[in-house]
Amino acid sequence: MLEDTPAADLVSAVRVIAAGDALLSPSVTRRLIEEFARRPEPGVVPALPRDLTDREREALELLAHGLSNREIAAAMYVGEATAKTHVSRLLTKLGVRDRVQAVVLAYETGVVRPGEAAPRSGSPEPA
């Protein structure tokens, strides 16, 4: 139930649940249906945009392994501002709103796979 559910509906919902039945409010059901309708069919792999540069693909892979902008910069041998630019352009080209969505897309498209080791950082090893 949502927090804006009228009191009478909430009382009815408690009775339904107390009787051992499950309950989803119509608005929650509608949201679930809309979400599943937007998802691609199982087995359909989304594709990355063709205009991604090699550096943007590299940034996506590093991002998907959880690296920060600073770590991406070190791995790509560029400044942090340049790494931020690569990530920003990447998010725009992918049509995603944040890094998390980019990571999900990286896994869905096979750019990275679960259990795959992260690329080594470009920073020198400590002595």
MOPAC internal coordinates of N, CA, C and O (Angstrom, degrees):
PM7 1SCF
backbone

  N    0.0000 0     0.00 0     0.00 0    0    0    0
  C    1.4340 1     0.00 0     0.00 0    1    0    0
  C    1.5347 1   108.60 1     0.00 0    2    1    0
  O    1.2310 1   120.98 1   -33.30 1    3    2    1
  N    1.2952 1   115.72 1   146.70 1    3    2    1
  C    1.4505 1   120.99 1   178.65 1    5    3    2
  C    1.5198 1   109.90 1   -89.15 1    6    5    3
  O    1.2310 1   120.68 1   -19.65 1    7    6    5
  N    1.3293 1   116.31 1   160.35 1    7    6    5
  C    1.4658 1   119.20 1  -175.73 1    9    7    6
  C    1.5259 1   113.67 1   -68.56 1   10    9    7
  O    1.2310 1   120.17 1   163.72 1   11   10    9
  N    1.3401 1   117.27 1   -16.28 1   11   10    9
  C    1.4675 1   118.53 1   178.84 1   13   11   10
  C    1.5336 1   112.15 1   -94.94 1   14   13   11
  O    1.2310 1   120.21 1  -164.91 1   15   14   13
  N    1.3204 1   117.21 1    15.09 1   15   14   13
  C    1.4657 1   121.81 1   179.26 1   17   15   14
  C    1.5245 1   109.83 1   -67.19 1   18   17   15
  O    1.2310 1   120.01 1   -48.04 1   19   18   17
  N    1.3339 1   117.58 1   131.96 1   19   18   17
  C    1.4704 1   120.04 1   177.93 1   21   19   18
  C    1.5340 1   110.91 1   -60.06 1   22   21   19
  O    1.2310 1   120.70 1   -29.67 1   23   22   21
  N    1.3174 1   116.27 1   150.33 1   23   22   21
  C    1.4696 1   121.84 1  -176.78 1   25   23   22
  C    1.5246 1   112.37 1   -56.52 1   26   25   23
  O    1.2310 1   120.04 1   138.97 1   27   26   25
  N    1.3218 1   117.54 1   -41.03 1   27   26   25
  C    1.4730 1   120.33 1  -178.84 1   29   27   26
  C    1.5294 1   110.85 1   -63.23 1   30   29   27
  O    1.2310 1   120.48 1   140.29 1   31   30   29
  N    1.3365 1   116.69 1   -39.71 1   31   30   29
  C    1.4638 1   120.21 1   178.23 1   33   31   30
  C    1.5217 1   110.91 1   -67.88 1   34   33   31
  O    1.2310 1   120.85 1   144.58 1   35   34   33
  N    1.3201 1   115.99 1   -35.42 1   35   34   33
  C    1.4565 1   120.41 1   179.47 1   37   35   34
  C    1.5276 1   110.69 1   -66.00 1   38   37   35
  O    1.2310 1   120.28 1   137.94 1   39   38   37
  N    1.3296 1   117.08 1   -42.06 1   39   38   37
  C    1.4683 1   121.44 1   177.64 1   41   39   38
  C    1.5242 1   109.62 1   -62.32 1   42   41   39
  O    1.2310 1   120.45 1   136.77 1   43   42   41
  N    1.3195 1   116.75 1   -43.23 1   43   42   41
  C    1.4751 1   120.44 1   178.45 1   45   43   42
  C    1.5253 1   110.68 1   -63.13 1   46   45   43
  O    1.2310 1   120.58 1   139.62 1   47   46   45
  N    1.3165 1   116.51 1   -40.38 1   47   46   45
  C    1.4554 1   120.81 1   179.88 1   49   47   46
  C    1.5204 1   111.42 1   -63.49 1   50   49   47
  O    1.2310 1   120.36 1   139.07 1   51   50   49
  N    1.3365 1   116.91 1   -40.93 1   51   50   49
  C    1.4656 1   120.95 1   178.13 1   53   51   50
  C    1.5271 1   110.08 1   -62.22 1   54   53   51
  O    1.2310 1   120.19 1   139.67 1   55   54   53
  N    1.3210 1   117.24 1   -40.33 1   55   54   53
  C    1.4710 1   120.70 1   178.63 1   57   55   54
  C    1.5287 1   111.39 1   -65.17 1   58   57   55
  O    1.2310 1   120.71 1   138.43 1   59   58   57
  N    1.3276 1   116.24 1   -41.57 1   59   58   57
  C    1.4700 1   120.19 1   178.98 1   61   59   58
  C    1.5269 1   110.18 1   -62.28 1   62   61   59
  O    1.2310 1   120.74 1   134.38 1   63   62   61
  N    1.3151 1   116.20 1   -45.62 1   63   62   61
  C    1.4675 1   120.65 1  -178.81 1   65   63   62
  C    1.5168 1   110.74 1   -67.98 1   66   65   63
  O    1.2310 1   120.05 1   140.54 1   67   66   65
  N    1.3483 1   117.50 1   -39.46 1   67   66   65
  C    1.4635 1   121.21 1   178.29 1   69   67   66
  C    1.5249 1   110.94 1   -62.24 1   70   69   67
  O    1.2310 1   120.51 1   151.23 1   71   70   69
  N    1.3231 1   116.62 1   -28.77 1   71   70   69
  C    1.4631 1   120.83 1   178.27 1   73   71   70
  C    1.5317 1   111.68 1   -78.78 1   74   73   71
  O    1.2310 1   120.96 1   176.37 1   75   74   73
  N    1.3256 1   115.76 1    -3.63 1   75   74   73
  C    1.4642 1   118.96 1   176.84 1   77   75   74
  C    1.5196 1   114.36 1    96.02 1   78   77   75
  O    1.2310 1   120.23 1  -175.37 1   79   78   77
  N    1.3142 1   117.17 1     4.63 1   79   78   77
  C    1.4666 1   120.35 1   179.28 1   81   79   78
  C    1.5257 1   110.25 1   -92.99 1   82   81   79
  O    1.2310 1   121.12 1   -19.27 1   83   82   81
  N    1.3152 1   115.46 1   160.73 1   83   82   81
  C    1.4601 1   121.35 1   176.17 1   85   83   82
  C    1.5139 1   109.01 1   -94.91 1   86   85   83
  O    1.2310 1   121.11 1   -24.48 1   87   86   85
  N    1.3295 1   115.48 1   155.52 1   87   86   85
  C    1.4535 1   118.75 1  -177.91 1   89   87   86
  C    1.5162 1   110.16 1  -147.32 1   90   89   87
  O    1.2310 1   120.95 1   -47.28 1   91   90   89
  N    1.3201 1   115.78 1   132.72 1   91   90   89
  C    1.4673 1   122.82 1   170.19 1   93   91   90
  C    1.5162 1   106.46 1  -126.99 1   94   93   91
  O    1.2310 1   121.33 1   -47.88 1   95   94   93
  N    1.3121 1   115.06 1   132.12 1   95   94   93
  C    1.4606 1   117.43 1   178.89 1   97   95   94
  C    1.5222 1   108.95 1   -68.16 1   98   97   95
  O    1.2310 1   119.98 1   -25.77 1   99   98   97
  N    1.3289 1   117.64 1   154.23 1   99   98   97
  C    1.4704 1   120.26 1   179.97 1  101   99   98
  C    1.5270 1   113.05 1   -56.89 1  102  101   99
  O    1.2310 1   120.28 1   143.51 1  103  102  101
  N    1.3353 1   117.07 1   -36.49 1  103  102  101
  C    1.4697 1   118.37 1  -179.40 1  105  103  102
  C    1.5258 1   111.07 1   -68.44 1  106  105  103
  O    1.2310 1   119.68 1   143.35 1  107  106  105
  N    1.3313 1   118.21 1   -36.65 1  107  106  105
  C    1.4654 1   121.01 1   176.87 1  109  107  106
  C    1.5185 1   109.52 1   -68.01 1  110  109  107
  O    1.2310 1   120.35 1   136.08 1  111  110  109
  N    1.3195 1   116.94 1   -43.92 1  111  110  109
  C    1.4664 1   120.85 1   178.05 1  113  111  110
  C    1.5247 1   110.56 1   -58.07 1  114  113  111
  O    1.2310 1   120.26 1   135.96 1  115  114  113
  N    1.3179 1   117.11 1   -44.04 1  115  114  113
  C    1.4664 1   121.83 1   179.12 1  117  115  114
  C    1.5348 1   110.49 1   -61.11 1  118  117  115
  O    1.2310 1   120.29 1   136.61 1  119  118  117
  N    1.3279 1   117.06 1   -43.39 1  119  118  117
  C    1.4706 1   120.77 1   178.93 1  121  119  118
  C    1.5235 1   111.62 1   -63.10 1  122  121  119
  O    1.2310 1   120.81 1   138.85 1  123  122  121
  N    1.3304 1   116.06 1   -41.15 1  123  122  121
  C    1.4666 1   119.67 1   178.67 1  125  123  122
  C    1.5218 1   111.13 1   -63.41 1  126  125  123
  O    1.2310 1   120.53 1   135.15 1  127  126  125
  N    1.3080 1   116.60 1   -44.85 1  127  126  125
  C    1.4662 1   120.79 1   179.69 1  129  127  126
  C    1.5182 1   110.41 1   -62.03 1  130  129  127
  O    1.2310 1   120.16 1   135.74 1  131  130  129
  N    1.3359 1   117.29 1   -44.26 1  131  130  129
  C    1.4668 1   120.48 1   178.88 1  133  131  130
  C    1.5236 1   111.34 1   -61.34 1  134  133  131
  O    1.2310 1   120.45 1   138.49 1  135  134  133
  N    1.3245 1   116.75 1   -41.51 1  135  134  133
  C    1.4718 1   120.83 1   179.94 1  137  135  134
  C    1.5260 1   110.83 1   -64.21 1  138  137  135
  O    1.2310 1   120.00 1   133.41 1  139  138  137
  N    1.3104 1   117.60 1   -46.59 1  139  138  137
  C    1.4609 1   119.98 1  -179.16 1  141  139  138
  C    1.5223 1   111.68 1   -68.98 1  142  141  139
  O    1.2310 1   120.00 1   149.69 1  143  142  141
  N    1.3181 1   117.60 1   -30.31 1  143  142  141
  C    1.4654 1   120.35 1   177.78 1  145  143  142
  C    1.5207 1   111.48 1   -67.12 1  146  145  143
  O    1.2310 1   120.31 1   150.77 1  147  146  145
  N    1.3374 1   117.01 1   -29.23 1  147  146  145
  C    1.4712 1   120.83 1   179.47 1  149  147  146
  C    1.5167 1   112.83 1   -78.22 1  150  149  147
  O    1.2310 1   120.18 1   159.21 1  151  150  149
  N    1.3005 1   117.26 1   -20.79 1  151  150  149
  C    1.4657 1   120.51 1  -176.10 1  153  151  150
  C    1.5247 1   110.09 1   -75.04 1  154  153  151
  O    1.2310 1   120.90 1   -34.07 1  155  154  153
  N    1.3548 1   115.89 1   145.93 1  155  154  153
  C    1.4661 1   118.47 1   177.22 1  157  155  154
  C    1.5229 1   110.78 1   -69.15 1  158  157  155
  O    1.2310 1   121.16 1   -20.44 1  159  158  157
  N    1.3084 1   115.39 1   159.56 1  159  158  157
  C    1.4594 1   120.17 1   177.81 1  161  159  158
  C    1.5209 1   109.49 1   -61.81 1  162  161  159
  O    1.2310 1   120.39 1   -32.07 1  163  162  161
  N    1.3540 1   116.85 1   147.93 1  163  162  161
  C    1.4554 1   118.94 1   176.30 1  165  163  162
  C    1.5261 1   109.97 1   -57.27 1  166  165  163
  O    1.2310 1   121.12 1   -41.33 1  167  166  165
  N    1.3047 1   115.47 1   138.67 1  167  166  165
  C    1.4563 1   120.05 1   179.98 1  169  167  166
  C    1.5164 1   113.69 1    89.35 1  170  169  167
  O    1.2310 1   119.99 1   167.14 1  171  170  169
  N    1.3375 1   117.63 1   -12.86 1  171  170  169
  C    1.4580 1   121.26 1   177.12 1  173  171  170
  C    1.5189 1   107.76 1   -89.29 1  174  173  171
  O    1.2310 1   120.66 1   -64.87 1  175  174  173
  N    1.3233 1   116.34 1   115.13 1  175  174  173
  C    1.4549 1   121.12 1  -177.73 1  177  175  174
  C    1.5269 1   109.05 1   -93.89 1  178  177  175
  O    1.2310 1   120.35 1   -56.34 1  179  178  177
  N    1.3310 1   116.94 1   123.66 1  179  178  177
  C    1.4627 1   118.22 1   177.25 1  181  179  178
  C    1.5253 1   110.16 1   -65.37 1  182  181  179
  O    1.2310 1   120.69 1   -24.69 1  183  182  181
  N    1.2975 1   116.29 1   155.31 1  183  182  181
  C    1.4558 1   121.01 1  -179.85 1  185  183  182
  C    1.5197 1   109.90 1  -109.43 1  186  185  183
  O    1.2310 1   121.41 1   -30.29 1  187  186  185
  N    1.3178 1   114.91 1   149.71 1  187  186  185
  C    1.4579 1   119.78 1   174.21 1  189  187  186
  C    1.5177 1   108.87 1   -78.20 1  190  189  187
  O    1.2310 1   120.12 1   -28.40 1  191  190  189
  N    1.3209 1   117.37 1   151.60 1  191  190  189
  C    1.4663 1   119.22 1   176.16 1  193  191  190
  C    1.5267 1   110.87 1   -59.36 1  194  193  191
  O    1.2310 1   120.54 1   -37.55 1  195  194  193
  N    1.3090 1   116.58 1   142.45 1  195  194  193
  C    1.4645 1   121.29 1  -178.16 1  197  195  194
  C    1.5204 1   112.99 1   -69.04 1  198  197  195
  O    1.2310 1   120.59 1   157.34 1  199  198  197
  N    1.3451 1   116.48 1   -22.66 1  199  198  197
  C    1.4542 1   118.93 1  -175.89 1  201  199  198
  C    1.5308 1   113.83 1   -86.70 1  202  201  199
  O    1.2310 1   119.79 1  -170.09 1  203  202  201
  N    1.3453 1   118.00 1     9.91 1  203  202  201
  C    1.4635 1   119.42 1   174.69 1  205  203  202
  C    1.5286 1   108.86 1   -68.01 1  206  205  203
  O    1.2310 1   120.88 1   -46.03 1  207  206  205
  N    1.3125 1   115.93 1   133.97 1  207  206  205
  C    1.4597 1   119.57 1   176.73 1  209  207  206
  C    1.5272 1   109.01 1   -79.91 1  210  209  207
  O    1.2310 1   120.46 1   -13.86 1  211  210  209
  N    1.3184 1   116.73 1   166.14 1  211  210  209
  C    1.4621 1   120.48 1   176.75 1  213  211  210
  C    1.5254 1   110.73 1   -59.81 1  214  213  211
  O    1.2310 1   120.45 1   141.88 1  215  214  213
  N    1.3415 1   116.74 1   -38.12 1  215  214  213
  C    1.4601 1   120.85 1  -179.96 1  217  215  214
  C    1.5345 1   110.64 1   -68.08 1  218  217  215
  O    1.2310 1   119.89 1   143.73 1  219  218  217
  N    1.3171 1   117.82 1   -36.27 1  219  218  217
  C    1.4584 1   120.45 1   177.23 1  221  219  218
  C    1.5279 1   110.48 1   -68.72 1  222  221  219
  O    1.2310 1   120.29 1   142.80 1  223  222  221
  N    1.3080 1   117.05 1   -37.20 1  223  222  221
  C    1.4749 1   120.08 1   175.81 1  225  223  222
  C    1.5245 1   110.33 1   -64.48 1  226  225  223
  O    1.2310 1   121.27 1   137.84 1  227  226  225
  N    1.3220 1   115.18 1   -42.16 1  227  226  225
  C    1.4632 1   119.96 1   177.75 1  229  227  226
  C    1.5335 1   110.11 1   -62.23 1  230  229  227
  O    1.2310 1   120.34 1   136.22 1  231  230  229
  N    1.3197 1   116.96 1   -43.78 1  231  230  229
  C    1.4608 1   121.21 1   177.98 1  233  231  230
  C    1.5252 1   110.60 1   -61.83 1  234  233  231
  O    1.2310 1   119.89 1   140.54 1  235  234  233
  N    1.3242 1   117.81 1   -39.46 1  235  234  233
  C    1.4675 1   121.73 1   178.54 1  237  235  234
  C    1.5228 1   110.33 1   -62.52 1  238  237  235
  O    1.2310 1   120.31 1   135.96 1  239  238  237
  N    1.3014 1   117.02 1   -44.04 1  239  238  237
  C    1.4633 1   120.52 1   179.32 1  241  239  238
  C    1.5317 1   110.67 1   -61.83 1  242  241  239
  O    1.2310 1   120.52 1   134.63 1  243  242  241
  N    1.3161 1   116.62 1   -45.37 1  243  242  241
  C    1.4590 1   120.72 1   179.73 1  245  243  242
  C    1.5234 1   110.95 1   -65.44 1  246  245  243
  O    1.2310 1   120.80 1   137.89 1  247  246  245
  N    1.3220 1   116.07 1   -42.11 1  247  246  245
  C    1.4599 1   122.08 1   177.61 1  249  247  246
  C    1.5253 1   110.37 1   -59.63 1  250  249  247
  O    1.2310 1   120.77 1   137.12 1  251  250  249
  N    1.3253 1   116.13 1   -42.88 1  251  250  249
  C    1.4619 1   121.64 1  -178.05 1  253  251  250
  C    1.5225 1   112.28 1   -66.04 1  254  253  251
  O    1.2310 1   120.86 1   157.71 1  255  254  253
  N    1.3243 1   115.96 1   -22.29 1  255  254  253
  C    1.4662 1   120.25 1   176.57 1  257  255  254
  C    1.5189 1   111.64 1   -89.76 1  258  257  255
  O    1.2310 1   120.62 1  -173.06 1  259  258  257
  N    1.3339 1   116.42 1     6.94 1  259  258  257
  C    1.4473 1   120.55 1   172.98 1  261  259  258
  C    1.5148 1   115.74 1    87.91 1  262  261  259
  O    1.2310 1   119.94 1  -165.99 1  263  262  261
  N    1.3298 1   117.73 1    14.01 1  263  262  261
  C    1.4525 1   119.55 1  -178.96 1  265  263  262
  C    1.5278 1   111.43 1   -75.47 1  266  265  263
  O    1.2310 1   121.00 1   -34.87 1  267  266  265
  N    1.3174 1   115.69 1   145.13 1  267  266  265
  C    1.4569 1   122.13 1   175.86 1  269  267  266
  C    1.5269 1   108.70 1   -78.71 1  270  269  267
  O    1.2310 1   120.36 1    -8.92 1  271  270  269
  N    1.3288 1   116.91 1   171.08 1  271  270  269
  C    1.4649 1   119.84 1   177.10 1  273  271  270
  C    1.5274 1   111.01 1   -58.15 1  274  273  271
  O    1.2310 1   120.43 1   139.30 1  275  274  273
  N    1.3102 1   116.79 1   -40.70 1  275  274  273
  C    1.4703 1   120.69 1   179.34 1  277  275  274
  C    1.5352 1   110.51 1   -62.37 1  278  277  275
  O    1.2310 1   120.55 1   136.43 1  279  278  277
  N    1.3255 1   116.56 1   -43.57 1  279  278  277
  C    1.4634 1   120.45 1   179.94 1  281  279  278
  C    1.5283 1   111.36 1   -68.84 1  282  281  279
  O    1.2310 1   120.61 1   142.30 1  283  282  281
  N    1.3314 1   116.44 1   -37.70 1  283  282  281
  C    1.4690 1   120.30 1   176.06 1  285  283  282
  C    1.5254 1   109.41 1   -62.00 1  286  285  283
  O    1.2310 1   120.62 1   136.34 1  287  286  285
  N    1.3203 1   116.43 1   -43.66 1  287  286  285
  C    1.4735 1   120.82 1   178.76 1  289  287  286
  C    1.5201 1   110.55 1   -58.73 1  290  289  287
  O    1.2310 1   120.06 1   134.23 1  291  290  289
  N    1.3165 1   117.48 1   -45.77 1  291  290  289
  C    1.4691 1   120.76 1   180.00 1  293  291  290
  C    1.5211 1   111.32 1   -63.57 1  294  293  291
  O    1.2310 1   120.44 1   136.79 1  295  294  293
  N    1.3285 1   116.76 1   -43.21 1  295  294  293
  C    1.4737 1   120.22 1  -178.71 1  297  295  294
  C    1.5186 1   112.24 1   -67.01 1  298  297  295
  O    1.2310 1   120.62 1   149.65 1  299  298  297
  N    1.3428 1   116.41 1   -30.35 1  299  298  297
  C    1.4642 1   120.31 1  -177.91 1  301  299  298
  C    1.5340 1   112.06 1   -95.96 1  302  301  299
  O    1.2310 1   120.66 1   179.71 1  303  302  301
  N    1.3423 1   116.34 1    -0.29 1  303  302  301
  C    1.4662 1   121.46 1  -178.74 1  305  303  302
  C    1.5233 1   112.11 1    57.59 1  306  305  303
  O    1.2310 1   121.07 1  -134.51 1  307  306  305
  N    1.3303 1   115.56 1    45.49 1  307  306  305
  C    1.4702 1   121.77 1   177.13 1  309  307  306
  C    1.5232 1   107.93 1  -132.76 1  310  309  307
  O    1.2310 1   120.67 1    -9.69 1  311  310  309
  N    1.3026 1   116.32 1   170.31 1  311  310  309
  C    1.4533 1   120.89 1   175.18 1  313  311  310
  C    1.5151 1   110.83 1   -73.38 1  314  313  311
  O    1.2310 1   121.29 1   -18.93 1  315  314  313
  N    1.3288 1   115.13 1   161.07 1  315  314  313
  C    1.4585 1   119.68 1  -178.61 1  317  315  314
  C    1.5331 1   111.60 1   -63.22 1  318  317  315
  O    1.2310 1   120.19 1   143.71 1  319  318  317
  N    1.3260 1   117.25 1   -36.29 1  319  318  317
  C    1.4693 1   120.36 1   178.38 1  321  319  318
  C    1.5285 1   110.62 1   -62.88 1  322  321  319
  O    1.2310 1   120.28 1   141.04 1  323  322  321
  N    1.3186 1   117.06 1   -38.96 1  323  322  321
  C    1.4687 1   120.91 1   178.40 1  325  323  322
  C    1.5314 1   110.24 1   -66.86 1  326  325  323
  O    1.2310 1   120.55 1   138.89 1  327  326  325
  N    1.3236 1   116.56 1   -41.11 1  327  326  325
  C    1.4665 1   120.13 1   177.63 1  329  327  326
  C    1.5250 1   110.41 1   -61.87 1  330  329  327
  O    1.2310 1   120.28 1   138.15 1  331  330  329
  N    1.3422 1   117.07 1   -41.85 1  331  330  329
  C    1.4600 1   120.77 1   177.77 1  333  331  330
  C    1.5280 1   110.67 1   -61.78 1  334  333  331
  O    1.2310 1   120.67 1   141.79 1  335  334  333
  N    1.3341 1   116.32 1   -38.21 1  335  334  333
  C    1.4656 1   120.36 1   178.22 1  337  335  334
  C    1.5249 1   110.26 1   -64.36 1  338  337  335
  O    1.2310 1   120.25 1   135.26 1  339  338  337
  N    1.3381 1   117.12 1   -44.74 1  339  338  337
  C    1.4700 1   120.67 1   178.42 1  341  339  338
  C    1.5322 1   110.11 1   -58.90 1  342  341  339
  O    1.2310 1   120.52 1   134.45 1  343  342  341
  N    1.3328 1   116.62 1   -45.55 1  343  342  341
  C    1.4681 1   120.88 1  -178.44 1  345  343  342
  C    1.5239 1   110.21 1   -65.58 1  346  345  343
  O    1.2310 1   120.08 1   136.72 1  347  346  345
  N    1.3229 1   117.45 1   -43.28 1  347  346  345
  C    1.4652 1   121.09 1  -179.75 1  349  347  346
  C    1.5240 1   111.09 1   -61.74 1  350  349  347
  O    1.2310 1   120.40 1   132.94 1  351  350  349
  N    1.3107 1   116.84 1   -47.06 1  351  350  349
  C    1.4718 1   120.01 1   178.74 1  353  351  350
  C    1.5158 1   111.16 1   -64.57 1  354  353  351
  O    1.2310 1   120.96 1   142.66 1  355  354  353
  N    1.3149 1   115.77 1   -37.34 1  355  354  353
  C    1.4580 1   121.30 1   178.35 1  357  355  354
  C    1.5226 1   110.73 1   -60.36 1  358  357  355
  O    1.2310 1   120.27 1   132.07 1  359  358  357
  N    1.3370 1   117.10 1   -47.93 1  359  358  357
  C    1.4660 1   120.69 1   179.83 1  361  359  358
  C    1.5197 1   111.04 1   -60.86 1  362  361  359
  O    1.2310 1   120.80 1   139.87 1  363  362  361
  N    1.3312 1   116.07 1   -40.13 1  363  362  361
  C    1.4694 1   120.38 1   179.15 1  365  363  362
  C    1.5207 1   111.03 1   -64.69 1  366  365  363
  O    1.2310 1   120.34 1   131.92 1  367  366  365
  N    1.3235 1   116.96 1   -48.08 1  367  366  365
  C    1.4695 1   120.38 1  -178.47 1  369  367  366
  C    1.5264 1   112.09 1   -65.28 1  370  369  367
  O    1.2310 1   120.63 1   145.11 1  371  370  369
  N    1.3323 1   116.39 1   -34.89 1  371  370  369
  C    1.4667 1   119.53 1   179.70 1  373  371  370
  C    1.5235 1   111.70 1   -76.40 1  374  373  371
  O    1.2310 1   120.55 1   162.85 1  375  374  373
  N    1.3339 1   116.56 1   -17.15 1  375  374  373
  C    1.4604 1   120.03 1  -179.00 1  377  375  374
  C    1.5157 1   112.83 1    71.90 1  378  377  375
  O    1.2310 1   120.80 1  -147.80 1  379  378  377
  N    1.3393 1   116.08 1    32.20 1  379  378  377
  C    1.4599 1   120.90 1   179.31 1  381  379  378
  C    1.5195 1   109.19 1  -111.70 1  382  381  379
  O    1.2310 1   120.60 1   -22.26 1  383  382  381
  N    1.3372 1   116.45 1   157.74 1  383  382  381
  C    1.4606 1   119.18 1  -175.12 1  385  383  382
  C    1.5207 1   113.87 1   -92.15 1  386  385  383
  O    1.2310 1   120.26 1   162.62 1  387  386  385
  N    1.3568 1   117.10 1   -17.38 1  387  386  385
  C    1.4595 1   117.86 1  -177.93 1  389  387  386
  C    1.5281 1   111.09 1  -156.57 1  390  389  387
  O    1.2310 1   121.64 1    -3.93 1  391  390  389
  N    1.3205 1   114.46 1   176.07 1  391  390  389
  C    1.4661 1   121.90 1  -177.47 1  393  391  390
  C    1.5283 1   111.83 1   -61.91 1  394  393  391
  O    1.2310 1   120.65 1   143.48 1  395  394  393
  N    1.3235 1   116.35 1   -36.52 1  395  394  393
  C    1.4684 1   120.10 1  -178.56 1  397  395  394
  C    1.5240 1   110.48 1   -61.55 1  398  397  395
  O    1.2310 1   120.48 1   134.47 1  399  398  397
  N    1.3312 1   116.68 1   -45.53 1  399  398  397
  C    1.4615 1   119.34 1   178.66 1  401  399  398
  C    1.5256 1   111.12 1   -64.14 1  402  401  399
  O    1.2310 1   120.14 1   145.07 1  403  402  401
  N    1.3193 1   117.33 1   -34.93 1  403  402  401
  C    1.4704 1   120.69 1   177.54 1  405  403  402
  C    1.5280 1   110.26 1   -64.79 1  406  405  403
  O    1.2310 1   120.64 1   139.78 1  407  406  405
  N    1.3212 1   116.39 1   -40.22 1  407  406  405
  C    1.4697 1   120.30 1   179.13 1  409  407  406
  C    1.5276 1   110.02 1   -64.55 1  410  409  407
  O    1.2310 1   120.29 1   135.71 1  411  410  409
  N    1.3205 1   117.06 1   -44.29 1  411  410  409
  C    1.4693 1   120.32 1   178.32 1  413  411  410
  C    1.5243 1   109.52 1   -58.58 1  414  413  411
  O    1.2310 1   120.21 1   134.16 1  415  414  413
  N    1.3208 1   117.21 1   -45.84 1  415  414  413
  C    1.4610 1   121.11 1   179.69 1  417  415  414
  C    1.5338 1   111.09 1   -63.13 1  418  417  415
  O    1.2310 1   120.06 1   142.50 1  419  418  417
  N    1.3181 1   117.48 1   -37.50 1  419  418  417
  C    1.4685 1   120.93 1   178.24 1  421  419  418
  C    1.5234 1   110.58 1   -60.61 1  422  421  419
  O    1.2310 1   120.53 1   138.89 1  423  422  421
  N    1.3282 1   116.59 1   -41.11 1  423  422  421
  C    1.4661 1   119.57 1   177.91 1  425  423  422
  C    1.5253 1   111.33 1   -71.57 1  426  425  423
  O    1.2310 1   120.20 1   138.44 1  427  426  425
  N    1.3318 1   117.22 1   -41.56 1  427  426  425
  C    1.4661 1   120.66 1  -178.78 1  429  427  426
  C    1.5232 1   111.79 1   -63.74 1  430  429  427
  O    1.2310 1   120.02 1   146.60 1  431  430  429
  N    1.3237 1   117.57 1   -33.40 1  431  430  429
  C    1.4648 1   121.04 1  -177.72 1  433  431  430
  C    1.5192 1   112.71 1   -90.68 1  434  433  431
  O    1.2310 1   120.08 1   175.75 1  435  434  433
  N    1.3306 1   117.45 1    -4.25 1  435  434  433
  C    1.4591 1   120.16 1   178.19 1  437  435  434
  C    1.5178 1   114.72 1    83.64 1  438  437  435
  O    1.2310 1   120.01 1  -169.85 1  439  438  437
  N    1.3363 1   117.59 1    10.15 1  439  438  437
  C    1.4606 1   120.12 1   176.11 1  441  439  438
  C    1.5187 1   109.11 1   -59.83 1  442  441  439
  O    1.2310 1   120.58 1   139.85 1  443  442  441
  N    1.3243 1   116.49 1   -40.15 1  443  442  441
  C    1.4613 1   122.81 1   173.13 1  445  443  442
  C    1.5179 1   108.14 1  -130.99 1  446  445  443
  O    1.2310 1   121.31 1   -21.45 1  447  446  445
  N    1.3138 1   115.10 1   158.55 1  447  446  445
  C    1.4629 1   121.10 1   179.94 1  449  447  446
  C    1.5272 1   109.07 1  -127.10 1  450  449  447
  O    1.2310 1   120.28 1   -32.09 1  451  450  449
  N    1.3296 1   117.07 1   147.91 1  451  450  449
  C    1.4690 1   119.56 1   178.49 1  453  451  450
  C    1.5256 1   110.63 1   -55.60 1  454  453  451
  O    1.2310 1   120.97 1   -43.10 1  455  454  453
  N    1.3278 1   115.75 1   136.90 1  455  454  453
  C    1.4563 1   120.98 1   178.64 1  457  455  454
  C    1.5076 1   114.24 1    86.25 1  458  457  455
  O    1.2310 1   120.11 1   171.19 1  459  458  457
  N    1.3174 1   117.39 1    -8.81 1  459  458  457
  C    1.4570 1   121.43 1  -179.89 1  461  459  458
  C    1.5283 1   108.83 1   -72.55 1  462  461  459
  O    1.2310 1   120.70 1   -43.00 1  463  462  461
  N    1.3225 1   116.27 1   137.00 1  463  462  461
  C    1.4659 1   120.60 1  -179.90 1  465  463  462
  C    1.5192 1   110.56 1   -70.00 1  466  465  463
  O    1.2310 1   121.03 1   -35.48 1  467  466  465
  N    1.3146 1   115.63 1   144.52 1  467  466  465
  C    1.4643 1   121.25 1   176.41 1  469  467  466
  C    1.5200 1   109.24 1   -70.49 1  470  469  467
  O    1.2310 1   120.13 1   -35.13 1  471  470  469
  N    1.3206 1   117.36 1   144.87 1  471  470  469
  C    1.4629 1   120.08 1   175.53 1  473  471  470
  C    1.5141 1   110.20 1   -59.20 1  474  473  471
  O    1.2310 1   120.35 1   -31.42 1  475  474  473
  N    1.3123 1   116.94 1   148.58 1  475  474  473
  C    1.4602 1   121.11 1   179.64 1  477  475  474
  C    1.5152 1   110.30 1   -71.33 1  478  477  475
  O    1.2310 1   121.70 1   -36.27 1  479  478  477
  N    1.3155 1   114.36 1   143.73 1  479  478  477
  C    1.4707 1   121.20 1   179.18 1  481  479  478
  C    1.5225 1   110.08 1   -69.12 1  482  481  479
  O    1.2310 1   121.09 1   -28.15 1  483  482  481
  N    1.3147 1   115.52 1   151.85 1  483  482  481
  C    1.4477 1   121.58 1   178.23 1  485  483  482
  C    1.5131 1   113.11 1   -78.68 1  486  485  483
  O    1.2310 1   120.04 1   174.14 1  487  486  485
  N    1.3308 1   117.53 1    -5.86 1  487  486  485
  C    1.4606 1   119.58 1  -179.42 1  489  487  486
  C    1.5120 1   110.43 1   -76.71 1  490  489  487
  O    1.2310 1   120.00 1   -32.74 1  491  490  489
  N    1.3028 1   117.60 1   147.26 1  491  490  489
  C    1.4579 1   120.34 1  -177.66 1  493  491  490
  C    1.5198 1   111.52 1   -66.63 1  494  493  491
  O    1.2310 1   121.12 1   -28.17 1  495  494  493
  N    1.3346 1   115.46 1   151.83 1  495  494  493
  C    1.4580 1   122.05 1   178.40 1  497  495  494
  C    1.5283 1   109.40 1   -70.73 1  498  497  495
  O    1.2310 1   119.81 1   -36.18 1  499  498  497
  N    1.3256 1   117.98 1   143.82 1  499  498  497
  C    1.4556 1   119.13 1   176.88 1  501  499  498
  C    1.5300 1   110.19 1   -67.03 1  502  501  499
  O    1.2310 1   120.59 1   -32.49 1  503  502  501
  N    1.3339 1   116.48 1   147.51 1  503  502  501
  C    1.4647 1   120.99 1  -176.57 1  505  503  502
  C    1.4946 1   111.63 1   -82.51 1  506  505  503
  O    1.2310 1   120.10 1   180.00 1  507  506  505

